[in-house]
Amino acid sequence: MQKIGFFSIVFATGTLMSEVSVEVGKGSEGFVEVISTSSSVLSTEVIWIPVEPPQLLPAPAPNPTVTPLIPVHPALSETHLVTEPGDRIGISGPPALAEDVLNGAFTPPTPLGDINLSRAGTQNRSALIAGTVQIRPYLFTYNTASIVVRLYEADGTEVLFGGRPLLQWRRNDDRDASGVHFKGVRDASSMVITAGDPSPRTGLSYSFTINASQKIRASMSGNPVAGTAYLRVSGPAGMF
């Protein structure tokens, strides 16, 4: 048996008739029922109106899980991805920084101090700042000995004066009256002759201006009398 979801009845009035016509059905599938009446004519038409099924909204799809695409560095195995973002995309970490940079302050180099030689040996210094350098030599010897102070530019080129180093003093023995050559010029007052006996003068001092980053190499060689001969090179505090 077919159920009728919905229908409407239309009443039409007019002149007196002897019957009522009722049409029930859907299109050509319906049927007409004639109902006789004893009074006025009442025409009733039942029209089949199909009812559309309720429209159901589609269930919302669950939020899709987005899987990020992670570029893998060719050097990494696809089966051994690490958890750090920088490593996953093949970016190396930040370079290691020096402790003074991490602390936000620059620590200047620690000065080594002045040069003080009392026997054969060599010491080197670099000028951290520009300033005046003082050289104090005393070459007491009975045998061959020498004192040499050389000046170098930052690139290692030696600064010469008339083909000689900054300061040079060489004696073959205790009878040698050869004196100091400073900046290529011999200092005749560096030796004292007493009764024909030459001796080095004490208290000698030579000074010059050094530029920042220039270097000094001071040396005593041969056989100076240890503990008596000396070579001292000094400058303002913090220069070397």
Residue pairs with C-beta under 8 A, 6 or more apart in sequence:
4 24
4 48
5 50
5 51
6 49
6 50
6 51
7 24
7 46
7 47
7 48
7 49
8 46
8 47
8 49
9 44
9 45
9 46
10 44
10 45
10 46
10 47
11 42
11 43
11 44
12 42
12 43
12 44
12 45
13 40
13 41
13 42
14 41
14 43
15 41
16 39
16 40
16 41
17 37
17 40
17 41
17 42
17 43
18 36
18 37
18 38
18 41
19 34
19 35
19 36
19 37
19 41
20 34
20 35
20 36
20 37
20 41
20 42
20 43
20 44
21 32
21 33
21 34
21 35
21 43
21 44
21 45
22 32
22 33
22 34
22 35
22 44
22 45
22 46
23 30
23 31
23 32
23 33
23 45
23 46
23 47
24 30
24 31
24 32
24 33
24 46
24 48
25 31
25 48
26 48
26 50
27 48
30 48
35 44
70 81
70 88
70 89
71 89
71 90
72 78
72 81
72 88
72 89
72 90
73 89
73 90
74 90
75 90
76 82
76 87
76 90
81 88
82 88
86 92
86 93
100 106
100 107
108 128
109 128
111 128
111 237
111 238
111 239
111 240
112 125
112 240
113 240
114 232
114 233
114 234
114 235
114 240
115 123
115 125
115 216
115 218
115 231
115 232
115 233
115 234
115 240
116 230
116 231
116 232
117 123
117 218
117 219
117 220
117 230
117 231
117 232
118 226
118 227
118 229
118 230
119 220
119 224
119 226
119 227
119 229
120 220
120 221
120 222
120 223
120 224
121 219
121 220
122 217
122 218
122 219
122 220
123 217
123 218
123 219
124 215
124 216
124 217
124 218
125 215
125 216
125 218
125 233
125 240
126 213
126 214
126 215
126 216
126 240
127 133
127 210
127 211
127 212
127 213
127 214
127 215
127 216
127 235
127 239
127 240
128 212
128 238
128 239
128 240
129 212
129 236
129 238
129 239
130 209
130 210
130 211
130 212
131 209
131 210
131 235
131 236
131 239
132 207
132 208
132 209
132 210
132 235
132 236
133 207
133 208
133 209
133 210
133 216
133 233
133 234
133 235
133 239
134 205
134 206
134 207
134 232
134 233
134 234
134 235
135 149
135 166
135 167
135 182
135 205
135 206
135 207
135 208
135 218
135 231
135 232
135 233
136 203
136 204
136 205
136 206
136 230
136 231
136 232
136 233
136 234
137 147
137 149
137 167
137 169
137 180
137 204
137 206
137 230
137 231
137 232
138 200
138 202
138 204
138 228
138 229
138 230
138 231
139 145
139 146
139 147
139 169
139 171
139 200
139 224
139 229
140 199
140 200
140 224
140 225
140 228
140 229
141 171
141 173
141 174
141 222
141 223
141 224
141 225
141 229
142 173
142 174
142 223
142 225
143 173
143 222
143 223
144 170
144 171
144 172
144 173
144 222
144 223
145 170
145 171
145 220
145 221
145 222
145 223
145 224
145 229
146 168
146 169
146 170
146 171
146 220
146 221
146 222
147 167
147 168
147 169
147 170
147 219
147 220
147 224
147 229
147 231
148 165
148 167
148 168
148 169
148 218
148 219
148 221
149 165
149 166
149 167
149 168
149 216
149 217
149 218
149 219
149 231
149 233
150 158
150 165
150 166
150 216
150 217
150 218
151 158
151 159
151 165
151 166
151 208
151 210
151 214
151 215
151 216
152 158
152 159
152 214
152 215
152 216
152 217
153 159
153 214
153 215
154 213
154 214
154 215
156 215
158 165
159 166
159 214
160 184
161 183
161 184
161 185
162 183
162 184
162 185
163 184
164 181
164 184
166 182
166 183
166 208
166 216
167 180
167 181
167 182
167 183
167 206
168 180
168 181
169 178
169 179
169 180
169 181
169 190
170 178
171 178
171 200
172 178
174 198
175 198
176 198
177 191
177 193
177 198
178 191
179 186
179 187
179 188
179 189
179 190
179 191
180 186
180 187
180 190
180 204
180 206
181 187
182 206
183 208
187 204
187 206
189 201
190 200
190 201
190 204
191 198
191 199
191 200
191 201
192 198
192 199
192 200
192 201
193 199
210 216
210 235
210 239
216 233
216 240
218 231
218 233
219 231
220 229
220 231
